[in-house]
Amino acid sequence: MKTWLITGVSKGLGKQIALQMLEQGDRVIGTVRSEQDHKEFSSQAGGRAIALLLDVTDFDEVSEKVAEAEREHGPIDVLVNNAGYGLTGAIEETSIQEIRSLFDVNVLGAIAMIQAVLPGMRRRRAGHIVNVSSASGLAPWAGTGIYGASKYALECIGQTLADEVSPLGIHVTNVAPGGMRTDFAGGSLRAVEPTIPDYETTAHMAHQVLSEGKGREPSAPGKIASAIAHLVEMDVPPRLLLLGADAYKYATDHLRSQLDAMDAFKELTHSVSVEAV
């Protein structure tokens, strides 16, 4: 039986992952932000569902609460950094406070959780950290720049962390889903107030596209949860796992276009070398 620590289990993908792991007989410590969610989550699975009342942006509390959970329930085998939300709007229109609030949850909250579980994982020379990123963290599009930037940051954190901890027996996987049928395009999606008409046909379209697609996204969250359950059983898990045909298409198309652009300007790139290439 594995012990999972999953952030944001009251709804969406976090809830689906938690249910999947409970159904397969594992223990799940899940972070929630309200007493009602605490009560509902704790009532499941005969004591194997442990609700942790914690806001991941309460950075001073994170390490204390995680240490307390490990003392009471044993070592954490898998951390899933799932908590987060989306934001649409033009970069020019987005206030610094809105950007800071998003990064506090999507990036700094995830880092705080990582720092909290690593001491135990290092002592045991075992563990797996799964960061829920996004196809938007690999293939940006107008109107999602700030949200995408938070996922770009999480991608970098996960990839670098994998290099740092792989010699210690710890795995790190960034999971990048495409559109999935959760509440992401509903209550988990915020929009900057549109104030600049010049962005009506670019950045302002993002919220409309996501909202109108709600309920018709191509991926099932239950299947994404199953894929995560599968990857943590692998002896050599991937460091990046795209989930969804749309995620694969958008990410690979974008990366190919970047490679093409690099090749197109290769001569100029090499022209700055001290020694002739």
Buried (B, 14 or more C-beta within 10 A) or exposed (E): EBBBBBBBBBBBBBBBBBBBBBEEEBBBBBBBBEEEBBEBBBEBBEEBBBBBEBBBBEBEBBBEBBBEBBEEBEBBBBBBBBBBBBBBBBBEBBEEEBBEBBBBBBBBBBBBBBEBBBEBBBEBEBBBBBBBBBBBBBBBBBBBBBBBBBBBBBBEBBBEBBEEBEEBEBBBBBBBBBBBBBBBBEEBBBBBEBEEEEBEEEBBBBBEEBEEEBEEBEBBBBBBBBBBBEBBEEEEBEBBBBBBEBBBBBBEEBEEEEEEEEEEEEEEEEEEEEEEE
